[in-house]
């Protein structure tokens, strides 16, 4: 898994690319990135399958903010990003959320 940030000089936004490697999702048919930036909507941000079996998507996030998120695999299992800027306790269940700081 990886997170790439591209800071734009012309706008107060950061293009953040989320990538989930094939090894992390094995035979997944769908992966969504779900978080504060899309109001935790499970369908709002699907990731595109790549030829090598990984999944990727890019979103524009407001600069100087922190956003909690997780990956939803095949609509049923949740996964954190090991390369997130940090992890925080989720208010739901006994789980943690990944955090991206832009």
C-alpha positions as CSV (number, residue, x, y, z in Angstrom):
1,X,0.0,0.0,0.0
2,X,1.1,3.5,-0.6
3,X,0.0,7.1,-0.4
4,X,1.4,9.8,-2.8
5,X,0.8,13.5,-2.3
6,X,1.1,16.1,-5.0
7,X,0.9,19.7,-3.6
8,X,-0.6,22.2,-6.2
9,X,0.8,25.7,-6.3
10,X,-2.3,27.1,-8.0
11,X,-4.9,25.8,-5.5
12,X,-5.1,25.1,-1.8
13,X,-5.6,21.4,-2.5
14,X,-3.4,18.3,-2.5
15,X,-3.8,15.5,-5.0
16,X,-3.6,12.3,-3.0
17,X,-3.2,9.0,-4.7
18,X,-4.1,5.9,-2.7
19,X,-2.7,2.6,-3.9
20,X,-3.4,-0.9,-2.6
21,X,-1.0,-3.6,-3.8
22,X,-2.3,-6.9,-5.1
23,X,-0.6,-8.8,-2.2
24,X,-2.7,-6.8,0.3
25,X,-6.1,-7.6,-1.4
26,X,-5.3,-11.0,-3.0
27,X,-8.3,-11.9,-5.1
28,X,-10.5,-8.8,-4.4
29,X,-12.9,-7.7,-7.1
30,X,-13.5,-4.2,-5.7
31,X,-11.7,-1.8,-3.3
32,X,-13.1,1.5,-2.1
33,X,-11.3,4.2,-0.1
34,X,-13.8,5.3,2.5
35,X,-13.2,8.2,4.9
36,X,-13.9,11.7,6.2
37,X,-13.3,13.3,2.8
38,X,-16.3,11.4,1.3
39,X,-18.4,11.3,4.5
40,X,-17.6,7.6,5.0
41,X,-19.8,6.8,2.0
42,X,-18.9,3.2,1.1
43,X,-19.6,3.7,-2.7
44,X,-18.3,7.2,-3.2
45,X,-14.7,6.5,-4.1
46,X,-14.1,3.3,-5.9
47,X,-10.5,2.4,-6.7
48,X,-9.6,1.4,-10.3
49,X,-8.1,-2.1,-10.8
50,X,-4.7,-2.0,-12.5
51,X,-3.2,-4.5,-14.9
52,X,-0.8,-5.8,-12.2
53,X,-3.7,-6.6,-9.8
54,X,-3.3,-3.5,-7.6
55,X,-6.0,-0.8,-7.1
56,X,-5.5,2.9,-7.2
57,X,-7.5,6.2,-7.1
58,X,-6.6,9.9,-6.7
59,X,-8.7,12.5,-4.8
60,X,-8.2,16.2,-4.2
61,X,-8.1,17.1,-0.5
62,X,-8.0,20.5,1.2
63,X,-4.5,21.5,2.3
64,X,-3.5,21.7,6.0
65,X,-6.1,19.1,7.1
66,X,-6.1,15.5,8.5
67,X,-8.4,12.9,7.1
68,X,-9.3,9.5,8.6
69,X,-9.9,6.7,6.2
70,X,-9.9,2.9,5.6
71,X,-10.0,0.6,2.6
72,X,-13.2,-1.5,2.0
73,X,-12.4,-4.8,0.3
74,X,-15.3,-6.4,-1.7
75,X,-17.8,-4.5,0.4
76,X,-17.2,-6.5,3.5
77,X,-13.7,-6.4,5.0
78,X,-11.8,-3.3,6.2
79,X,-8.1,-2.7,5.9
80,X,-5.8,0.0,7.1
81,X,-2.9,1.5,5.2
82,X,0.5,0.6,6.8
83,X,2.0,3.7,5.2
84,X,-0.5,6.1,6.5
85,X,0.8,9.2,8.3
86,X,-0.7,7.8,11.6
87,X,-3.4,5.6,13.1
88,X,-6.1,6.7,15.5
89,X,-8.7,4.9,17.5
90,X,-12.0,4.6,15.7
91,X,-15.1,5.7,17.5
92,X,-16.8,2.4,16.3
93,X,-15.9,-1.0,17.5
94,X,-12.4,-1.9,18.6
95,X,-10.6,-0.7,15.5
96,X,-8.2,2.0,14.3
97,X,-8.4,4.3,11.3
98,X,-5.6,5.3,9.0
99,X,-4.9,9.1,8.8
100,X,-3.5,11.1,5.9
101,X,-2.1,14.6,6.7
102,X,-2.0,17.1,3.8
